[in-house]
Amino acid sequence: MKRAFLLTLLLISGCEDGDGFETVRFPGDFLWGTASAAYQVEGTNDPVMGTVPSNWQEWEELGKIKDEQRNAEGSGFYTLYDQDFEKAQALGTNAYRLGLEWARIEPTRGNFKQHAIDHYREVLLAARARGLEPIVTLYHWVVPPWVQSPVSGVDLLAEAPTAEEVGGKIVLKSAFADAITPYAAEMASQLGDLVDTWVVLNEPYTVLLAGYLTSQHPNGGFLEIISMRNAALNYIIAYASAYDAIKANDPDCRVGNAAVGSAAKPASPTDPEDASAAQRVNYLVNDWMTIAWTSGDLDVNLDQDTTDSDGPIPEGNYLEQLGGRLDYVGLNYYSTLKVVHCPGLPDMVDSDPQAAALASNLLALPKPIGKPGTPFSENGLEIDVPGMLDTLRIYGGYADESRPILIMENGHGDCDDDQRPRYITEHLYQVGLAIKEGIPVAGYMLWSLTDNFEWHEGRDQCFGIYKVDYDNDFNRSETLTVPLYRRIIAEGKIGKSLYEEYTAVPYPTDCLGIEDQAERQACIDSNPNPLSGLQELFESICAE
């Protein structure tokens, strides 16, 4: 028996070839899939309502999307979902992460549109008929205008939470939690028989950054650090409340969050101030919410302490209301954050003393562009392959066999289709190394099956392993990543021949390997990073 166990462990963990290359293997019950978000693939059209009103539909109307693009039909998924499931089945995947559109389901408070819920039931049944386990997201940034509206200014997410004493205990209250909880309960009640895995929130940190610090997402806040703090606390409270509502209606399911994880690293590794700033950003991005949902410890002012009370609600341990509420650890990984010490941040926020205190506790901002010449994706994010393993190690600290890690998103924007195959190969190899280390990774969802509407960038970024022809009935055509992903799934491993086949050619945006200085600079100049404007903004903020 012991010998059989050791052999099984060896097969799953990987083995070293004679030349030192280490083959990595994936467990037989591994969840392989692709992921999407409702708004991005369905658009704003609805057969009954006409246009689905939402914060992002209003964002479109305000001209906030690149080139004032509109997202009427997404990538056609609303009607083409079974065709997409057929393609997912042909890949060999056994799971599919999809979203329910809150704005489509509950356009006005308490008014649940049964035709929308019935449509999603048909979608879920179609997925299961193709052998795909649905992983269902409740909140992927898009909400009805009564929750958040850049036109009217309504923003329940930014409202300060409160606390009141009930029966001798402090109970946390949140307007956003009061909004999302009945929706979560209704979805679990009506669709729970078809869903085993629920994702309550997708990438809260992205909304904190893009919605309240950089103004790229609704409601368009710029350096509104108090609103950012309030939103984070509301996310913490709302997740726990929604978790309880789902479990009350679907007790045998598992519920979790999809964090945008990133192992923050100092922009200057030898600078102790950058190193300290990176630690603080790691706490904000990876630990802050996860600690609350596991241990119940709540830090309100980002000082990594839970014994002070300078905020809208008391700090302390809320195990009964917040803790013990992660059934799995969900992770979205695209890149790492390079962090700089930012002494100028407190001077840039508003005059509210709490805002200055929060900024003083953070004193850090990510540096969007790392070393010139480093390869990057279409959205400008640096390709940091070892960062996948570094990030899995962080989240592995919250995971075990009963609470595994599910990689809910990992992918690469690549309209030219000349970087994604290498990116997927290298990052899945890192996942295999993590499994070999004993980190309990139980699934991987590639973002995304098809191209979609990439938020404020519109259709100008291509994350789909199937390319979408928006001018020709949303026809799908496979990219080079399709046979690669199919092969990895079928073989259940990444061996030397596959790895070398897909990593032999450097990333076209990788200029660091060019020895001639003039040629290297020419390469850098011909590959401008789209995040350069954001970098200049952050540099101006952080200047003393």
Secondary structure, DSSP 4 states (H G I P E B T S, - for coil): -HHHHHHHHHHHH-EE-TTS-EEEE--TT-EEEEE--HHHHH-SEETTTEE---HHHHHHHTT-SGGG---SSTTSHHHHHHHHHHHHHHHT--EEEEE--HHHH-SBTTB--HHHHHHHHHHHHHHHHTT-EEEEEEESS---TTTB-TTT--BGGGSPPEEEEETTEEEEE-HHHHHHHHHHHHHHHHHGGG-SEEEEEE-HHHHHHHHHTB-SSTT--BS-HHHHHHHHHHHHHHHHHHHHHHHHH-TTSEEEEEEE----EESSTT-HHHHHHHHHHHIIIIIHHHHHHHT-EE-SSSSS-SS---SSS--EE-TTTTSS--SSEEEE-S-PPEEEE-TTHHHHS-S-HHHHHHHHHH-EEEESS-STT--B-TT--B--HHHHHHHHHHHHTT-BTTB-EEEEEE----TTSSSHHHHHHHHHHHHHHHHHHT--EEEEEES-SB----GGGTTS----SEEEETTTTTEEEE-THHHHHHHHHHHTEE-HHHHHHHHSSPPTT--TT--SHHHHHHHHHHS--TTHHHHHHHHHHH--
